[in-house]
């Protein structure tokens, strides 16, 4: 069975005798460790510490390079801060060569108040962030240029520290944010800097009573937001506890999966290809951690449409090739380790089909895309299918399971 475009069949059905239940998160190549360069202001970043990180690949970024936004304590005046409050900083980051180069693109976004949680949309033209008095938005006409002074976004009311992020679904732009108990999305008028429409819940915390924050948007093969990586605060700082979870879709009925759980405070997860960065609040200073993962995301598509799958993995072996074998299962189950493979099998193997072998085309980004048509068959309407990938790093001779993901037919 092979529905994927330009994807040769790699093997036949795989049958194992295992028990049913939950699902699986992204598979680790290497467990999280201090980032090679963005460890703390000791060696690379202005300010006292680093409390948030965000990566995005923009049109002006060379291969293997990402635009990176940081929230730092005590941002110096040269970069727009006052030397005391939290401020916003941008630069370019090369995760595999370990280089961070700061720039002044975020200088005008800063004030004498606490400015924090900066994210950019995929075009790199819109910057959105939190300030003590609300959410602020700035628009520039070209990537690589400085953002102008921002405008306050209307519609958040008295909500503060919402951790805003911009993404599209079906060609419409939404602001994803936290209200302290759940992750929501709501329409946003970027021209007039205001929210509109009804807020829709897209994910709930995994741990009871936890506060979800810092949604990082995972985009499918068509560019639509299809899932989330976010942090959930169990106990506030200082001396707090916050963990990192993965939501494989935007259905609040699908519980997220724990990826990084520690007794201390981790927050603001962000992917640069297959490299996961996040902030870590332990002594001596708030700093950035990173880990290498293989992940994928599914799609929601109508009858007669094209379902798109997408994912990424660590490309540390580049230019050696990365491949991902895709599997379609009858459902998900409690994750089961398989000897010789990192991560865990999360598909119900009662019926498990090999759907093709995808060569990653993203170069140093480590990314891949695949698609297949949805027949105009009314009997398929409402069907929810479970998928998982097995990523192969030919340079390191390592095999890693991705997370499980969903393709839903509406």
LINZI-V305528 format. One record per residue. N is the residue number from 0. RES is the residue in three letters. SS is DSSP state (a for helix, b for strand, c for the rest). PHI is phi in radians with two decimals (* if undefined). D_CENTER is the distance of its C-alpha to the mean C-alpha in Angstrom with 1 decimal. Layout:
N&RES&SS&PHI&D_CENTER, N&RES&SS&PHI&D_CENTER
//
This chain:
0&UNK&c&*&30.5, 1&UNK&c&-2.61&28.4, 2&UNK&c&-1.65&26.9, 3&UNK&c&-1.25&24.2, 4&UNK&c&-1.21&25.3, 5&UNK&c&1.00&26.4, 6&UNK&c&-2.20&25.4, 7&UNK&c&-1.17&28.4, 8&UNK&c&-1.14&29.1, 9&UNK&c&-1.78&28.6, 10&UNK&c&-2.99&30.4, 11&UNK&c&-1.54&31.8, 12&UNK&c&-1.01&30.8, 13&UNK&c&-1.94&30.0, 14&UNK&c&-2.12&31.7, 15&UNK&c&-2.29&31.4, 16&UNK&c&-1.84&32.9, 17&UNK&c&-2.41&30.3, 18&UNK&c&-1.46&29.7, 19&UNK&c&-1.65&27.4, 20&UNK&c&2.61&24.8, 21&UNK&c&-1.10&21.1, 22&UNK&c&-2.74&18.1, 23&UNK&c&-2.12&16.0, 24&UNK&c&-1.67&12.6, 25&UNK&c&-0.96&11.2, 26&UNK&b&-1.57&14.2, 27&UNK&b&-1.53&14.8, 28&UNK&b&-1.33&16.9, 29&UNK&b&-2.26&17.5, 30&UNK&b&-1.19&17.0, 31&UNK&b&-0.99&15.5, 32&UNK&b&-2.64&18.1, 33&UNK&b&-1.00&18.8, 34&UNK&c&-1.01&17.2, 35&UNK&c&-1.01&20.0, 36&UNK&c&-2.09&20.6, 37&UNK&c&-1.42&18.5, 38&UNK&c&-1.53&20.2, 39&UNK&c&-2.95&22.1, 40&UNK&c&-1.19&24.5, 41&UNK&c&-0.96&27.0, 42&UNK&c&-2.40&26.3, 43&UNK&c&-2.55&23.9, 44&UNK&c&-2.22&22.7, 45&UNK&c&-1.09&25.1, 46&UNK&c&1.89&25.4, 47&UNK&c&-1.53&25.9, 48&UNK&b&-2.85&22.5, 49&UNK&b&-2.26&18.7, 50&UNK&b&-1.97&17.1, 51&UNK&b&-2.79&13.6, 52&UNK&b&-2.46&11.5, 53&UNK&b&-2.56&9.2, 54&UNK&b&-2.04&9.0, 55&UNK&b&-2.66&9.7, 56&UNK&c&-1.59&12.3, 57&UNK&c&-1.88&15.3, 58&UNK&c&-1.10&18.6, 59&UNK&c&-1.67&20.5, 60&UNK&c&-1.52&18.5, 61&UNK&c&-1.09&20.5, 62&UNK&c&-0.95&19.3, 63&UNK&c&1.35&17.1, 64&UNK&c&-2.14&16.6, 65&UNK&b&-2.31&13.8, 66&UNK&b&-1.35&14.4, 67&UNK&b&-2.22&13.4, 68&UNK&b&-1.98&14.1, 69&UNK&b&-2.29&15.5, 70&UNK&b&-1.80&17.4, 71&UNK&b&-2.18&20.6, 72&UNK&b&-1.43&23.7, 73&UNK&c&1.06&27.0, 74&UNK&c&-1.06&25.8, 75&UNK&c&-1.11&29.0, 76&UNK&a&-1.08&31.0, 77&UNK&a&-0.99&30.6, 78&UNK&a&-1.74&26.9, 79&UNK&c&1.81&27.7, 80&UNK&c&-1.55&27.7, 81&UNK&c&-2.09&30.8, 82&UNK&c&1.39&30.5, 83&UNK&c&-2.22&30.1, 84&UNK&c&-1.47&27.2, 85&UNK&c&-1.20&23.5, 86&UNK&b&-2.51&22.4, 87&UNK&b&-1.88&19.8, 88&UNK&b&-2.42&19.7, 89&UNK&b&-2.17&18.3, 90&UNK&b&-2.97&18.8, 91&UNK&b&-2.01&17.8, 92&UNK&b&-2.26&16.4, 93&UNK&b&-2.02&17.3, 94&UNK&c&-1.13&15.6, 95&UNK&c&-1.53&18.3, 96&UNK&c&-1.70&21.3, 97&UNK&c&1.25&20.3, 98&UNK&b&-2.18&21.1, 99&UNK&b&-2.19&20.0, 100&UNK&b&-2.09&22.1, 101&UNK&b&-1.31&22.3, 102&UNK&b&-2.36&23.4, 103&UNK&c&-1.91&24.8, 104&UNK&c&-1.13&22.6, 105&UNK&c&-1.74&21.5, 106&UNK&a&-0.96&25.1, 107&UNK&a&-1.29&26.3, 108&UNK&a&-1.37&23.4, 109&UNK&c&-1.55&24.9, 110&UNK&c&-2.45&27.8, 111&UNK&c&-1.48&29.9, 112&UNK&c&-1.60&27.8, 113&UNK&c&-1.38&24.5, 114&UNK&b&-1.85&21.7, 115&UNK&b&-2.77&18.2, 116&UNK&b&1.10&14.5, 117&UNK&b&-1.31&14.4, 118&UNK&b&-2.34&11.7, 119&UNK&b&-2.11&12.7, 120&UNK&c&-1.34&12.5, 121&UNK&c&-1.07&12.2, 122&UNK&c&-1.31&16.0, 123&UNK&c&1.37&16.0, 124&UNK&c&-1.63&19.0, 125&UNK&b&-2.07&17.7, 126&UNK&b&-2.04&16.8, 127&UNK&b&-2.38&16.4, 128&UNK&b&-2.83&16.9, 129&UNK&b&-1.64&18.9, 130&UNK&b&-2.36&22.5, 131&UNK&c&-0.93&25.2, 132&UNK&c&-1.81&26.6, 133&UNK&b&2.47&23.6, 134&UNK&b&-1.79&20.8, 135&UNK&b&-2.16&21.5, 136&UNK&b&-2.27&20.7, 137&UNK&b&-2.26&21.9, 138&UNK&b&-2.23&22.4, 139&UNK&c&-2.06&23.5, 140&UNK&c&-1.62&25.2, 141&UNK&c&-2.67&24.0, 142&UNK&c&-1.17&21.1, 143&UNK&c&1.55&22.4, 144&UNK&c&-1.80&24.7, 145&UNK&c&-1.28&24.7, 146&UNK&c&-1.26&23.3, 147&UNK&c&-1.38&26.3, 148&UNK&c&-0.97&27.0, 149&UNK&c&-1.48&24.7, 150&UNK&b&-2.06&25.9, 151&UNK&b&-1.21&25.4, 152&UNK&c&-1.53&23.5, 153&UNK&b&-1.44&25.9, 154&UNK&c&2.02&25.1, 155&UNK&c&-1.53&23.3, 156&UNK&c&1.03&26.8, 157&UNK&c&-1.60&27.0, 158&UNK&c&-1.13&23.3, 159&UNK&c&-2.33&22.0, 160&UNK&c&0.89&18.9, 161&UNK&c&-1.59&16.7, 162&UNK&c&0.99&13.6, 163&UNK&c&-1.30&13.4, 164&UNK&b&-2.65&10.9, 165&UNK&b&-1.84&12.3, 166&UNK&b&-2.71&11.6, 167&UNK&b&-1.98&14.2, 168&UNK&b&-2.42&15.6, 169&UNK&c&1.05&18.9, 170&UNK&c&1.46&19.5, 171&UNK&b&-1.84&19.3, 172&UNK&b&-1.62&17.2, 173&UNK&b&-2.24&15.9, 174&UNK&b&-1.79&14.9, 175&UNK&b&-1.66&12.4, 176&UNK&b&-2.81&13.7, 177&UNK&b&-1.95&15.2, 178&UNK&c&-1.81&19.0, 179&UNK&c&1.73&19.2, 180&UNK&c&-2.29&19.4, 181&UNK&b&-2.78&16.8, 182&UNK&b&-1.68&13.8, 183&UNK&b&-2.18&15.5, 184&UNK&b&-2.28&15.4, 185&UNK&b&-2.59&18.5, 186&UNK&b&-1.04&20.0, 187&UNK&b&-2.37&20.4, 188&UNK&b&-1.58&23.3, 189&UNK&c&-1.21&22.0, 190&UNK&c&-1.15&25.6, 191&UNK&c&-1.83&27.1, 192&UNK&c&0.93&24.2, 193&UNK&b&-2.65&24.5, 194&UNK&b&-1.39&22.8, 195&UNK&b&-2.60&24.6, 196&UNK&b&1.35&24.9, 197&UNK&b&-1.66&24.0, 198&UNK&b&-1.21&20.9, 199&UNK&b&-2.05&19.3, 200&UNK&b&-1.31&17.6, 201&UNK&b&-2.01&14.4, 202&UNK&b&-2.84&13.8, 203&UNK&b&-2.08&16.0, 204&UNK&c&-1.17&15.8, 205&UNK&c&-1.32&16.7, 206&UNK&c&-1.63&19.4, 207&UNK&c&-1.01&22.3, 208&UNK&c&1.39&22.7, 209&UNK&c&-1.30&19.4, 210&UNK&b&-1.79&17.9, 211&UNK&b&-1.35&14.2, 212&UNK&b&-2.49&12.6, 213&UNK&b&0.90&9.8, 214&UNK&b&-1.20&7.5, 215&UNK&b&-1.76&4.1, 216&UNK&b&-1.52&4.8, 217&UNK&b&-1.78&4.6, 218&UNK&b&-1.81&8.1, 219&UNK&c&-1.39&11.1, 220&UNK&c&-1.12&14.1, 221&UNK&c&-1.66&15.7, 222&UNK&c&1.56&13.0, 223&UNK&c&-1.26&12.7, 224&UNK&b&-1.22&9.8, 225&UNK&b&-2.12&10.2, 226&UNK&b&-2.85&7.8, 227&UNK&b&-2.48&5.7, 228&UNK&b&-1.99&4.7, 229&UNK&b&-2.60&7.6, 230&UNK&b&-1.81&10.8, 231&UNK&b&-2.32&14.2, 232&UNK&b&-1.49&17.4, 233&UNK&b&-1.57&20.4, 234&UNK&b&-2.51&22.7, 235&UNK&c&-1.20&22.6, 236&UNK&c&-1.28&23.2, 237&UNK&c&-1.36&25.5, 238&UNK&c&1.20&25.8, 239&UNK&c&-1.52&22.9, 240&UNK&b&-2.39&20.5, 241&UNK&b&-2.51&16.8, 242&UNK&b&-2.17&14.5, 243&UNK&b&-2.00&10.9, 244&UNK&b&-2.25&10.2, 245&UNK&b&-2.14&8.3, 246&UNK&b&-1.91&9.5, 247&UNK&c&-1.41&10.4, 248&UNK&c&-2.70&11.8, 249&UNK&c&-1.91&12.9, 250&UNK&c&-1.82&16.1, 251&UNK&c&-1.10&16.9, 252&UNK&c&-1.34&19.5, 253&UNK&c&-1.59&16.9, 254&UNK&c&-1.18&16.3, 255&UNK&c&-1.19&13.0, 256&UNK&b&-1.99&13.4, 257&UNK&b&-1.20&13.9, 258&UNK&b&-2.05&12.2, 259&UNK&b&-2.22&13.6, 260&UNK&c&-2.14&16.8, 261&UNK&c&-2.35&19.2, 262&UNK&c&-1.40&22.2, 263&UNK&c&-1.97&21.1, 264&UNK&b&-1.83&18.4, 265&UNK&b&-2.13&14.8, 266&UNK&b&-2.74&12.3, 267&UNK&b&0.88&9.5, 268&UNK&b&-1.20&6.8, 269&UNK&b&-2.70&5.1, 270&UNK&b&-1.65&5.2, 271&UNK&b&-2.08&8.5, 272&UNK&c&1.13&9.4, 273&UNK&c&-1.72&10.0, 274&UNK&b&-1.74&10.2, 275&UNK&b&-1.67&8.2, 276&UNK&b&-1.90&9.7, 277&UNK&b&-2.81&10.6, 278&UNK&b&-1.53&13.9, 279&UNK&b&-2.44&16.8, 280&UNK&b&-1.73&20.0, 281&UNK&c&-2.42&22.9, 282&UNK&c&-1.15&26.1, 283&UNK&c&-1.45&27.1, 284&UNK&c&-2.64&24.3, 285&UNK&c&-0.91&20.7, 286&UNK&b&-2.55&18.8, 287&UNK&b&-1.90&15.7, 288&UNK&b&-1.91&14.9, 289&UNK&b&-2.59&13.1, 290&UNK&b&-2.58&13.0, 291&UNK&b&-1.93&13.0, 292&UNK&b&-2.37&11.5, 293&UNK&b&-2.03&12.0, 294&UNK&b&-2.42&9.7, 295&UNK&b&-2.60&10.4, 296&UNK&b&-2.44&10.2, 297&UNK&c&-1.67&13.5, 298&UNK&b&-2.75&15.3, 299&UNK&b&-2.11&17.8, 300&UNK&b&-2.52&20.9, 301&UNK&c&-1.58&24.6, 302&UNK&c&-1.01&27.8, 303&UNK&c&1.45&28.7, 304&UNK&c&-1.58&25.2, 305&UNK&b&-1.99&22.9, 306&UNK&b&-1.45&20.1, 307&UNK&b&-2.04&17.2, 308&UNK&b&-1.98&15.0, 309&UNK&b&-2.66&12.4, 310&UNK&b&-2.99&10.7, 311&UNK&b&-2.77&10.8, 312&UNK&b&-2.61&12.5, 313&UNK&c&-1.00&14.0, 314&UNK&c&-1.87&16.7, 315&UNK&c&-1.10&18.9, 316&UNK&c&-1.52&21.9, 317&UNK&c&-0.91&21.7, 318&UNK&c&-1.56&24.0, 319&UNK&c&-1.08&24.6, 320&UNK&c&-1.38&23.1, 321&UNK&b&-1.94&20.1, 322&UNK&b&-2.33&20.6, 323&UNK&b&-2.28&19.0, 324&UNK&b&-1.52&21.5, 325&UNK&b&-1.79&20.4, 326&UNK&b&-2.24&22.1, 327&UNK&b&-1.95&22.9, 328&UNK&b&-2.07&24.2, 329&UNK&c&-1.38&26.3, 330&UNK&c&2.85&23.7, 331&UNK&b&-1.93&21.7, 332&UNK&b&-2.59&23.3, 333&UNK&b&-1.00&23.1, 334&UNK&b&-1.08&21.4, 335&UNK&b&-2.21&24.1, 336&UNK&b&-1.14&24.2, 337&UNK&b&-2.12&26.0, 338&UNK&c&-0.98&28.1, 339&UNK&c&1.52&27.0, 340&UNK&b&-2.22&23.4, 341&UNK&b&-1.33&20.4, 342&UNK&b&1.33&18.2, 343&UNK&b&-2.67&20.0, 344&UNK&b&-1.25&21.3, 345&UNK&b&-2.13&20.0, 346&UNK&b&-1.58&22.0, 347&UNK&c&-1.20&25.4, 348&UNK&c&-1.48&27.7, 349&UNK&c&-0.97&30.6, 350&UNK&c&-2.36&29.8, 351&UNK&b&-2.36&27.4, 352&UNK&b&-1.88&27.4, 353&UNK&b&-1.41&26.3, 354&UNK&b&-1.88&24.9, 355&UNK&b&2.46&24.7, 356&UNK&b&-2.04&23.6, 357&UNK&b&-1.79&21.1, 358&UNK&b&-1.48&21.5, 359&UNK&c&-1.12&18.3, 360&UNK&c&-1.87&19.2, 361&UNK&c&-1.51&16.5, 362&UNK&a&1.04&18.8, 363&UNK&a&-1.24&17.3, 364&UNK&a&-1.29&13.8, 365&UNK&c&1.26&14.3, 366&UNK&b&-1.65&13.0, 367&UNK&b&-2.56&15.1, 368&UNK&b&-2.45&16.0, 369&UNK&b&-2.62&18.7, 370&UNK&b&-2.60&20.5, 371&UNK&b&-2.67&23.6, 372&UNK&b&-1.36&25.9, 373&UNK&c&-1.72&26.4, 374&UNK&c&-1.09&30.2, 375&UNK&c&-1.45&32.0, 376&UNK&c&-2.09&33.1, 377&UNK&a&-1.04&33.3, 378&UNK&a&-1.20&33.3, 379&UNK&a&-1.52&29.6, 380&UNK&c&-1.05&28.6, 381&UNK&c&1.55&26.4, 382&UNK&c&-1.22&25.6, 383&UNK&b&-2.18&22.4, 384&UNK&b&-1.90&21.8, 385&UNK&b&-1.78&19.9, 386&UNK&b&-2.25&18.4, 387&UNK&b&-2.69&17.4, 388&UNK&b&-1.95&17.3, 389&UNK&b&-2.11&19.3, 390&UNK&b&-1.57&18.2, 391&UNK&b&-2.08&21.2, 392&UNK&b&-1.69&21.3, 393&UNK&c&-1.21&24.8, 394&UNK&c&-1.28&25.1, 395&UNK&c&-1.75&24.6, 396&UNK&c&0.95&25.9, 397&UNK&b&-2.09&23.0, 398&UNK&b&-2.05&21.7, 399&UNK&b&-2.41&18.4, 400&UNK&b&-1.29&17.5, 401&UNK&b&-1.38&14.0, 402&UNK&b&-1.24&13.0, 403&UNK&b&-1.40&15.0, 404&UNK&b&-2.48&14.0, 405&UNK&b&-2.20&16.3, 406&UNK&b&-2.04&18.2, 407&UNK&b&-1.95&20.2, 408&UNK&b&-1.83&23.3, 409&UNK&c&-1.97&24.5
//
